[in-house]
């Protein structure tokens, strides 16, 4: 399992590189930045890419007075970042945004990170009036070998079927309810294609047979994967992200599952699974979800 999340060091790295005068300038120009015509998705990509290019301007895309943090290893608000700066060796953090999506006031990304080692992560940002006011994330160590032979990142990145966003989100919503939460698991073929199901979970093979085999092995080992509650369904076109809570390897975890839909069926899947720390270890009181 992944150790406490370090995804929010993205933003702390930026703040670290700002001098006091630069920070003041960023805050002063906050209103001007909000007036730009950039989409929220573009702002998030700029913010994440800033880790490598050193640009401090994207910090202005964060609400300086109201920023709610759901990374339980980081204190709330911008002040929380200062507590973790010393943990990150200068210049060591890397980021590569693989996929980015926008759904109303939310932007969610699928990203390759290097924070104390390579990780795959999903981040969710919520916007109000053009600036970020809330953040969730879920990270997992990158696997060197996978059952399918695929990576946790490859596959298409092209967003299509924007007119089907609503119906695709409904499809995943019912899939989560019927199959993952167990309301009617026999309906799995109503949701997942029996012809093509491309798998990027490192421990699961392609197709329904690969999924069934992995779940069977977990059950035999006395460690079934259990979904207890769904918290979010976000999507854009043919991609839908599900955020859920449950148990994996007998630990309390967050499941982030990204699905690609084609002709009304799920045909591809990426995910991260991360352990949720005990409440006594939380650095903020906002909760994981």
Secondary structure, 3 states (H helix, E strand, C coil): CCCCCCCCHHHHHHHHHCCHHHHHHHHHCHHHHHCCCCCHHHHHHHHHHHHHHCCCHHHHHECCCCCEECCCCCCCCHHHHHHCHHHCCCCCCEEEEEEEEEECCEEEEEEEEECCCEEEEEEEEEEECCEEEEEEEEEEECCCCCCCCCCCCCCCCCCCCHHHHHHHHHHHHHHHHHHHCCCCHHHHHHHECCCCCEECCCCCCCHHHHHHHHHHHHHHCCCCCEEEEEEEEEEECCEEEEEEEEEECCEEEEEEEEEEEECCEEEEEEEEEEECCCHHHCCCCCCCC
